[in-house]
């Protein structure tokens, strides 16, 4: 699963700059090793269209109960369960 950052605070720009190259590296590793991959950053970005980012992760990083449920469902889908 890739790490994610939701736009809860305006000062997360530096976090995003640090995180994006790490997400790219994880994607490359998943491809190289043919691993099950869950693109959480993109999935959460899409989910934020329906619900505010704080609904999924109160601080943009640590998931709420709803965020944990979302992650679990996406993992199960990606794993083919």
trRosetta pair geometry for C-beta under 8 A, 3 or more apart (Angstrom, degrees):
i j d omega theta_ij theta_ji phi_ij phi_ji
1 37 7.6 149 -88 -162 32 47
1 38 4.2 -17 -108 61 79 111
1 40 5.3 46 -178 -26 97 122
1 71 7.1 41 -147 -159 155 103
1 74 8.0 99 -120 104 113 115
1 75 6.7 -45 -72 -90 123 99
2 23 5.1 58 -168 -137 125 87
2 26 5.2 150 -110 95 84 142
2 27 6.8 8 -86 -59 130 81
2 37 7.3 36 -33 -173 94 92
2 38 6.9 -148 11 89 72 61
2 39 5.5 13 20 -133 129 44
2 40 5.2 -162 67 32 75 86
2 41 5.4 -64 110 -6 121 99
3 19 6.1 -119 98 -151 121 110
3 22 6.6 4 35 109 127 123
3 23 6.5 -116 54 -81 81 86
3 26 7.5 142 6 -11 81 160
3 40 7.1 -77 172 69 7 124
3 41 6.9 35 97 -59 47 105
4 40 4.4 -102 -43 121 123 103
4 41 4.2 -180 -111 -89 78 60
4 43 7.9 -77 -92 56 143 82
4 44 4.9 83 -172 22 152 145
4 57 7.7 172 100 -20 111 153
5 12 6.1 168 169 175 123 131
5 15 5.6 165 -132 125 152 118
5 16 5.8 -149 85 -87 149 74
5 19 5.4 160 -16 25 132 172
5 41 6.9 8 24 -124 64 101
5 60 5.8 28 -170 156 65 103
5 61 6.5 -7 -117 -88 70 75
6 44 5.8 -96 -80 147 102 128
6 45 7.8 -173 -113 -82 72 57
6 48 6.4 159 -145 -78 107 135
6 53 3.7 161 160 -159 121 115
6 54 7.9 -177 117 -56 136 36
6 56 6.1 151 -73 76 161 116
6 57 5.0 149 21 50 134 117
6 60 4.2 -146 66 -139 76 70
6 61 7.6 -144 27 -48 83 37
7 12 6.6 -158 -123 54 54 141
7 48 7.4 90 36 -171 94 165
7 53 5.6 -165 60 -51 59 161
7 60 6.7 123 -21 -122 4 124
8 12 7.1 90 49 -37 69 143
8 53 5.0 -141 -71 108 77 128
8 54 5.8 104 -121 -72 110 79
8 57 7.0 -113 -42 95 135 88
8 58 7.5 77 -129 146 156 30
8 59 5.9 -175 81 -177 160 27
8 60 3.5 -137 12 -52 114 105
9 12 5.2 119 73 -33 84 99
9 59 7.7 -7 -18 -168 115 67
9 60 6.3 -107 10 -10 83 145
10 13 7.8 -4 160 -25 55 97
11 14 7.4 -12 166 16 72 99
12 15 4.6 -51 -166 41 72 120
12 16 5.9 78 135 -28 85 97
12 60 6.1 -87 -90 130 152 163
13 16 5.6 -55 -149 34 32 112
13 17 6.4 33 154 -20 66 103
14 17 5.6 -48 -147 34 35 114
14 18 6.5 31 154 -15 64 106
15 18 5.8 -62 -154 40 31 109
15 19 5.9 25 154 -19 69 115
16 19 5.6 -59 -136 40 29 109
16 20 6.2 38 167 -32 67 103
17 20 6.6 -43 -141 19 22 110
18 21 7.5 -72 -176 34 30 98
18 22 7.1 17 145 -10 64 117
19 22 5.5 -69 -157 41 42 112
19 23 6.1 43 152 -25 78 103
19 41 7.8 153 145 -101 124 139
20 23 5.6 -50 -147 31 33 112
20 24 6.6 34 155 -18 64 102
21 24 5.5 -50 -150 35 37 115
21 25 6.4 40 151 -21 67 103
22 25 5.6 -50 -149 34 35 113
22 26 6.4 34 153 -18 65 104
23 26 5.8 -55 -149 37 32 111
23 27 6.4 35 152 -21 65 105
23 41 5.7 -21 -121 -4 145 152
24 27 5.7 -53 -150 34 32 113
24 28 6.5 31 153 -18 65 105
25 28 5.7 -55 -150 36 32 111
25 29 6.4 31 153 -18 65 106
26 29 5.7 -53 -146 37 33 112
26 30 6.3 36 154 -22 65 105
26 37 8.0 143 142 -137 92 109
27 30 5.7 -54 -149 34 30 113
27 31 6.5 29 153 -17 64 104
27 37 7.0 80 -124 -160 59 148
27 39 7.7 36 -97 -102 105 97
28 31 5.8 -54 -151 36 32 110
28 32 6.2 32 153 -21 66 108
29 32 5.6 -54 -143 37 32 113
29 33 6.1 0 167 8 67 112
29 35 7.2 3 126 17 79 135
30 33 6.6 -71 -139 53 22 89
30 34 7.9 57 166 -120 54 4
30 35 4.5 -99 -139 60 69 103
30 36 7.8 -80 -152 83 109 20
30 37 3.9 66 -175 -81 153 126
31 34 7.4 16 -174 -74 28 44
31 37 7.9 -5 -52 -39 58 153
36 78 5.2 119 179 140 101 103
36 79 5.4 31 -157 -92 158 66
37 78 6.6 -129 75 -165 34 137
38 43 7.3 -38 171 -4 82 147
38 71 7.6 92 140 -157 150 71
38 74 5.2 108 -156 132 121 107
38 75 5.5 -48 -67 -91 155 61
38 78 4.6 -122 -81 -17 86 161
39 42 4.5 -3 139 37 115 113
39 43 5.8 132 93 -23 74 95
40 43 5.4 -61 -136 44 32 111
40 44 5.7 29 167 -18 71 108
40 71 6.6 9 -116 -115 124 90
40 74 6.9 132 -96 100 76 156
41 44 6.3 -58 -147 38 22 105
41 45 6.4 26 152 -22 59 108
42 45 5.4 -52 -146 32 33 115
42 46 6.5 30 156 -15 65 103
43 46 5.9 -56 -154 37 31 109
43 47 6.3 31 149 -20 65 108
43 70 7.6 166 134 160 117 111
43 74 5.6 67 173 -118 168 151
44 47 5.2 -53 -142 38 37 114
44 48 6.4 46 154 -30 66 99
44 53 7.8 65 162 -129 105 81
44 56 5.8 155 -147 145 104 161
44 57 7.6 9 -156 -6 142 118
44 67 7.8 25 -117 -137 118 97
44 70 7.4 100 -96 127 80 144
45 48 5.8 -50 -155 23 30 115
46 49 6.0 -35 -174 3 45 114
47 50 6.0 -58 -169 38 51 105
47 51 6.5 -21 155 42 83 96
47 56 6.1 96 109 -73 129 144
47 70 6.4 36 -118 -149 166 148
48 51 6.7 -79 -126 75 38 59
48 52 6.9 15 -151 -166 80 19
48 53 5.0 8 -122 -74 123 73
48 56 6.9 -85 -79 6 81 136
51 55 3.9 -76 155 60 120 158
51 56 6.6 126 96 -37 118 91
51 66 7.7 -83 126 140 166 149
52 55 5.0 116 63 -14 72 100
53 56 6.1 -67 -163 41 43 102
53 57 6.6 -40 167 52 80 83
53 60 6.1 14 153 -101 128 77
54 57 7.2 -90 -130 78 30 43
54 58 5.5 39 -158 -128 79 45
54 60 7.9 -40 -85 -58 58 64
54 64 7.8 63 160 -34 53 134
55 64 6.7 -103 164 36 35 146
55 66 5.9 -42 159 79 81 150
55 67 7.8 147 120 -54 56 88
56 63 6.4 -53 163 -133 67 79
56 64 6.3 -171 174 27 15 100
56 66 6.1 -97 -105 101 48 102
56 67 4.1 100 -177 -89 63 98
56 70 6.3 -30 -132 22 103 154
57 60 5.3 86 103 -130 116 7
57 61 5.9 168 168 44 135 20
57 62 5.8 142 -158 69 95 35
57 63 5.0 -57 -92 -95 86 42
57 64 6.3 -155 -93 -12 28 78
57 67 5.0 82 -63 -93 71 161
58 62 6.7 -27 44 76 87 91
58 64 5.6 101 -36 -67 88 101
59 62 5.6 35 42 29 108 93
63 66 7.7 -139 178 75 92 54
63 67 2.8 -149 -154 106 95 125
63 68 4.8 139 118 -52 133 66
63 70 7.6 -149 -147 47 130 102
63 71 6.3 -73 -88 -17 167 129
64 67 4.7 104 41 4 62 103
64 68 7.2 -121 96 -3 36 85
65 68 5.7 -51 -150 35 32 112
65 69 6.4 34 151 -19 64 105
66 69 5.6 -53 -149 36 32 113
66 70 6.3 38 150 -22 65 105
67 70 5.5 -51 -148 34 32 115
67 71 6.4 34 153 -19 65 103
68 71 5.7 -52 -149 34 33 112
68 72 6.4 33 153 -19 65 105
69 72 5.7 -54 -148 36 31 112
69 73 6.4 30 155 -17 65 106
70 73 5.9 -57 -149 37 28 109
70 74 6.3 24 156 -15 64 109
71 74 5.9 -61 -148 40 28 108
71 75 6.2 31 154 -22 65 107
72 75 5.7 -54 -147 34 30 112
72 76 6.4 29 155 -18 64 106
73 76 5.8 -55 -149 36 31 111
73 77 6.5 33 152 -19 64 105
74 77 5.6 -50 -148 35 34 114
74 78 6.3 31 155 -17 66 107
75 78 5.8 -58 -147 40 30 108
75 79 6.0 21 157 -12 66 113
76 79 5.8 -62 -141 44 27 106
76 81 4.4 -83 -161 68 82 110
77 80 7.8 34 173 -69 29 27
77 81 7.7 -78 -57 50 20 71
